[in-house]
Every structure is written in C-alpha cells, then in structure tokens.
Amino acid sequence: MQEDKKNRIIVIGGGYGGLRAVEKLAKHKNNTITLLDKNAYHFMQTDVYELIANEKDFAQVSVDFFTYCSGFDRNVSFFKQEVSSIDFINKRVITATQRFSYDYLIIAVGARTKFLQSIEGLAEYAHGVKALHRAMYFKQKFEMSLFKKVDESGTVCRPLNIVVAGAGLSGVEIAAQMASFAKEFYCRNNFLCRKLNIILVSSSSRVLKGMDDYLVKKSQQRLLDLEINIKNNTRVVSLTKNSVTLSDGEIVPMDFMIFAGGIEPNGLIYALDLQKDERDLLKINKYLQVLGYEDVFAIGDCATLYNQGRHIAPTADVAEQMAALCSENIMNLMGNRELKKHNIKSRGILIALGRGYATGRILGVNISGYLAYCMKKVIEKLYFIQLDRHSKKGCSKIFKM
Ligand SMILES: Cc1cc2nc3c(=O)[nH]c(=O)nc-3n(C[C@H](O)[C@H](O)[C@H](O)COP(=O)(O)OP(=O)(O)OC[C@H]3O[C@@H](n4cnc5c(N)ncnc54)[C@H](O)[C@@H]3O)c2cc1C
C-alpha cells in the first residue's frame, strides 16, 4: 500500500490504549481515523481513588470524546456506538446502527469486572469500579454511609462495615483511600461516631500478588497503619444484602462491598471468532497482531501479553506502550516495511495508599511516601493535560462554527 493513499483506520475503544493510538496515528496526514466507543467519554480509571475521596469530580476523571477528536487538525472522527461484531473477511466493524469499513483495525476495548457467577449474590450486592457510572454510584454510596454515621452520632454508633474483595492494585488503592479519607473526615469535623471497619479480602497469602516484595511490604504496612483488617488466604463465597460469607466460614457484617477480584474481557471479545487464551483474552503475536489477520491489532487489557515467556500484567502504562508500537507497525505495513517486535515491560508502578502516601517502583527505583504520592499526581496531571489540550482546541472549534 502506498503512503499517499488515504488509509482508513478504526480504533475500537477510547481507553488508555485507544487514545494513545489515535494520537500517534493522527500525526500522519494520510490516515483517516475513526474512534468508536460505547461511551461518550474516556474514563481515567487510574484516578478513581481521587474520585472516591472527593479530590476530583467526575469531570476531572473523564474526557469528552467529541471535543477531544475535534481537536486534531485532520481526519479524526468519533462515533458513540457499541461494536457488536467484526467481519474480518470483508473488513467491516458492525454496530447496532452502522457498518464501518477499515483498512487497519485496532481492538482496544479493555476489560470489565468479572462478577463470578459461582459467588451467590455477588452481581446483586457488590459494586465494581471499572466503569464510571459504577464508580460514581459507589462514591455516592460511600459518602451517604458516612453521612448516616454522622446523623446517628449521639444516639447509637454502629460501625460502618465495608468489604473490599480482591487485594490487587485496584482493591488495595480503594481500601486505603476510603480508610484515609474517613479518618481525616471524622477528625476534621470532630465527629463522635467514628467506627469504620474496612475488611480487605485476599485470596492469596499476601496483598498485591505477583508484585515485588518491596511494594508488598510497604503497602501491607500502610494498610495496617490505616487500621484495615486484611484477611489473607480467604475468598468470598456468598453475599446477602448485609453480610458476606468467607471461605473459612466467617460471616462478616457488610454495609457495602466492592468487588475487585478479577477482570474478564468485554462482551465484544467473547463474540469474536479469534484465538483466545484460557481467560478468553485475545492472543496476539510479537507484533501485536491478532492471530490470522495481519491488518488487525489488539492492545491493552483485552489482549494477553508475554515478554520472554513472562506474563505482563495489564496496566494503563502497558496499554499505552502497546498503542505506540501497534501504531508504528500499522505505518510499517502501509510502507511495506518490516514490522517491529515488541519488548514491552512495565516501566513502573505507583500505588496510591491514601492521602499523601504512595509506594512504587519507577524505572527500577523504589520510592515511597509523600514524594511517591507527588510523583503519581504529576504523572496523572501530565496525562490529563495532553488530552485536555486536544479537547480545548476541539471545543473552541465547535463553538466557533
Ligand atoms: C481502580 C483502578 C486503579 C488502577 N490504577 C492503575 C495505575 O495506577 N496504573 C496503571 O498503569 N494502571 C492502573 N489500572 C489499570 C488500568 O486502568 C487499565 O489497565 C487500563 O484502563 C487499560 O486500558 P485499555 O485501553 O486496555 O482499556 P480501558 O481503559 O478499559 O478502555 C476500554 C474502552 O473500550 C470501550 N469499549 C468497551 N467495549 C466496547 C465495545 N464493544 N464497543 C465500543 N467501545 C467499547 C470502553 O467504553 C472504554 O472506553 C487501574 C485500574 C483500576 C480499575
């Protein structure tokens, strides 16, 4: 294919991976990029902990796709449509109302919370945070519960019991943030009734399974300092409206529960006739192409990535690196150049553990405390600024019309 021909590229999913790909590919004047997302906004899941703690409102953890896409100089358009299937033979992406033809396709639909059917009552009584509407609902529920405690003050003082099931990155961050926020909130306002129990349920022998010892040790200590009750080697087996039964037989009273115990692919991935791994995530080759179609790439949480036999944990950082490489490889395909193999590794991780404290590892260096917290804030801010730049530009274009 010649580089001066218009190349139709479709990106399905405007998450961390999808948006980075749009940004990279939009730099080439012959590319016509169509972004499809079922939502009208990009949701910054990495900032959920700040949403919960009222440090940010929903507008600060989301970016409007229409204005964002309008902010590019040329051919980037957005359609708010959920993709239901893909015709790989005729190169068409299918939604409920339209069919879009592509030359190159990027599947970047992320993942969703896996509400295990084997856990009775889970889907009914637990909350997830991987979607903005769910995170908003949970934030309101948390705030309302705190208010109820304040309202009860001076009469009764029942404890507020919050169960967080799953002690991976998101479960740990959310548990720590709630504990830290509530502590400050009660003290600052001199409330009498302060009984907040946060129970963090971890199915393994420690929190943050698979992460390095330094991060685990620092996080574990901080969680204990925040008086979070960690239950290791335990699983949630069933839920009722106000209790959780654990695998060791203990019944824990519960006002509400967050389930952060695992992810699964979004519905579209189940519907696609492509090769998948045992967790139903898309298998990809070393160039990030799905198996069987050289013009189709899969990036981010919906694909499974290995580097020298080691599984690379899905994060926003990894999704963005995959986006950069797949965009480069699409340009290589267009120019009949050799494709570039991936050598993607996590560049680092910063775990927020309540207000003013984080722990992490950046480019091989361990860091903890207020400095790590500030670094996390700076990274989030820089990410937001570059998206916001396009949105502002798009917004002023639209309102001038
Ligand atoms: C609470 C929490 C904290 C986290 N903290 C960190 C952190 O500190 N650092 C870090 O690196 N990672 C963190 N992560 C992980 C990170 O958020 C994910 O790895 C990242 O979002 C993956 O990006 P993605 O582009 O693959 O998918 P996503 O960001 O999930 O985006 C997928 C997009 O696809 C869209 N979509 C889905 N299905 C369809 C369809 N059928 N049709 C059209 N559109 C569709 C969705 O609406 C969404 O916009 C955290 C996650 C959570 C939940």
The ligand as a Gaussian input file, in Angstrom:
#p B3LYP/6-31G(d) Opt

LIG

0 1
 C       -9.233000       1.329000      40.377000
 C       -8.169000       1.095000      39.338000
 C       -6.913000       1.648000      39.522000
 C       -5.901000       1.449000      38.561000
 N       -4.692000       2.036000      38.761000
 C       -3.723000       1.914000      37.813000
 C       -2.477000       2.594000      37.957000
 O       -2.241000       3.269000      38.964000
 N       -1.565000       2.480000      36.950000
 C       -1.821000       1.752000      35.822000
 O       -0.946000       1.710000      34.920000
 N       -2.985000       1.073000      35.652000
 C       -3.949000       1.144000      36.610000
 N       -5.156000       0.500000      36.455000
 C       -5.351000      -0.371000      35.268000
 C       -5.729000       0.464000      34.041000
 O       -6.811000       1.305000      34.336000
 C       -6.075000      -0.457000      32.869000
 O       -5.015000      -1.358000      32.664000
 C       -6.308000       0.392000      31.615000
 O       -7.509000       1.118000      31.762000
 C       -6.375000      -0.469000      30.352000
 O       -6.526000       0.374000      29.241000
 P       -7.283000      -0.126000      27.925000
 O       -7.076000       0.933000      26.898000
 O       -6.907000      -1.511000      27.597000
 O       -8.840000      -0.215000      28.326000
 P       -9.800000       0.809000      29.033000
 O       -9.092000       1.973000      29.584000
 O      -10.629000      -0.019000      29.961000
 O      -10.736000       1.342000      27.843000
 C      -11.556000       0.494000      27.069000
 C      -12.554000       1.341000      26.290000
 O      -13.266000       0.492000      25.404000
 C      -14.631000       0.862000      25.392000
 N      -15.422000      -0.301000      24.950000
 C      -15.546000      -1.498000      25.578000
 N      -16.303000      -2.338000      24.839000
 C      -16.658000      -1.659000      23.718000
 C      -17.430000      -2.002000      22.566000
 N      -17.978000      -3.206000      22.393000
 N      -17.618000      -1.044000      21.616000
 C      -17.070000       0.207000      21.755000
 N      -16.312000       0.557000      22.829000
 C      -16.100000      -0.360000      23.789000
 C      -14.897000       1.312000      26.817000
 O      -16.022000       2.160000      26.911000
 C      -13.585000       2.022000      27.167000
 O      -13.644000       3.397000      26.862000
 C       -6.174000       0.670000      37.406000
 C       -7.453000       0.108000      37.224000
 C       -8.454000       0.322000      38.166000
 C       -9.827000      -0.272000      37.949000

